[in-house]
Amino acid sequence: MLREPTRTLVAALGVGLILIGCARNPVTGRPEMVLVSSETEQRVGREEAVKIEATMGLADLASAREYVKRVGARVAAHSPRQDVTYTFDVVDTPEPNAFALPGGPVYVSRGLLALTNSEDELAAVLGHEVGHIAARHVVQRVSVTAPMAVIVGIPSAIVGSVSRSLGDAVAAPGAAALASHSRGQENEADRIGINLAAAAGYDPAALGRILATMERDELLHRETRRRTHFFDSHPATADRVRDTERHAATVTAVAAAPIAADRAATLGKLRGLLVGENPDHGVFLDHRFVHPDLGFSLDFPPDWKTRNQPDLVIGVEDVKEQPSFVVLSLSGEGDDPRAGAVADGMDEALAQQMKVKTVNGLPTGRYLTEQRGATLMLTWIAHGGTVYRVACAGQTSRWPTLGPLCERASGSFRRLASRDRDRIREERLVLETARGGERMTDLVARARSVWSAERAAVANQVDGPDAILPAGRPMKIAVSRPYQGKR
């Protein structure tokens, strides 16, 4: 959480705008109208890759990242499009996802890696994303759907006043790549991915298996999932898996030795993979948000819904109408709360009049305003060379009750106490060998897994928690341990 905002993919495409022209699709061979050249596409992809990695971060397990790069390079060598530089890496997000940026960058999440059970499945996913790049799906979507106002870089706030969906697209790095693909694009990328995987020596049926696993995982977490999933940007349809299986049956893989010799070797590349939330980004301990890297904590009102996002942490009152909220975010660098207020757009003369006092040993300034029946309390706090902003807002009619809650929340910002740091834990993937006659229910209990038997069954492609496991087969589970800090 709490990273600087970035510019956008669609706006960046506008910088490289060229005359509308006709190009030949490298996959279909058919002519198509595009707004960007191959050179611009690659430049934008490189720029967006920097932003994606700054906002999402990269996984901290070197063996997994190197493995993805090697498998990806092997698959991409067979792409029908070779005028781009394909790159592969693992983003630090727990939800199962994969996406491609224009011009070559491909990412899978560590959450998706935790669901893979073979090198073939990984190759199939990477091949699918290479297919989106080869067929220029991201550029097609921008070229066809983005109005000229967006292409030439009108700010997202203005675009959003006309179209909320377009405003959202302009407001996020890599948004065009993460937007939903059409059914036709998905089917095309499936076919390309299967063909590329087979040409690289992998089982063409593997894409169907990993799609089925991700679908099981989606069903298992549908009620609790809060961020993006593979099927958000890659829609699943009733016949998609059947189409995938039918196409795979027509393709024969070439003979080639895998990079990892077998399933055990593949899973060995994933041993130690972080699963679940990354404490490096801050975590909630009950209603207290703690950030071990930045060294602070903040208490949100009890019983409010909370969420940790890349650039802010938010608490929202659990009511249906006109909820109040508390938002923690960065204002900028410095040791003076007034400078943070100015950075947020406050008139400098007004900021200088703001009284600064010491709260919990930290310089703190506060500003209270009421407009159109709503009250906004802004608190700026300087800590460790950074000014943080705590914004709290609610209906003025309820402020006698909400005001004290907001004061307690903003007043709770303090240096991280050692007792809170000691409570932080992380979850890592480990391998446990199944014993004769053992069920997944038995294995997770014996190994003290933080995954349920149902979740472990999905991650290991086992029929269910009570299915008998093959003796000697390595199984992925997750265990909890004290937070080790950044590596």
DAZIVEN-V515056 format. One line per field, one symbol per residue. phi: phi as a letter, one per 40 degrees, with the letter a starting at -180 (. if undefined). psi: psi as a letter, one per 40 degrees, with the letter a starting at -180 (. if undefined). A space follows every 50 residues. Layout:
phi=???
psi=???
This chain:
phi=.fbccbcbcccccccccbcdabbbccccgccacbbbccccdcccdccccc cdccccgbdccccccccccccccccccbccbbcbbcbbabccbcccaaab bdghcbbbccccdcccbacdcccccccdcddccdcfcccdccccbccdcc dcgcdcccdcccaccccccccbcgcccccccccccccccdcccccccccc gbccccccccccccccccccbdcbcbbcbdccbbdcbccccccccccccc bbcccacccbcadccccccbdgccbgcccdcgacbgcccbbcccgabacc ddgccbabbdbabbbbccbcbfccabbbaccichbbdccccccchcdccc cccccbbcbfgbcbbbbbabafgbbbbbbbbcaggbbbbbbbaacccbcd ccdccccccccccaccccccccccbbbbcbbbcccdgcbcdccccccfcc cccccccccbfcdacbcccccgccbcbbbcadccgcc
psi=ifiiiiaidddddddfhiihihihheddeiiihieiiddddddddddddd ddddddiiiehdddddddddddddddeeieheeihhihihigieihiiii iiedhhiiiddddeeieiddddddddddddddddefdddddddddhiddd defhidddddddhddddddeehhedddeihiiddddddddddddddddde eiheedddddddddddddddeddeheaiidedeghiidedddddddddee hhiihihidhdadddddddehehhiaihddeiihgbehhhhddefiihhi hieihihhideihihhhgidhfiiihhhiidaiiehdddddddeeihddd ddehhhihhfehhhiihhihhfeihhhhhhhhhfeihihhhhiihddedd ddddddddddeehiihiddddeehiihihihhhiiheiidddddddefie iidddddddefidideihihhehhhhihiiiiheii.
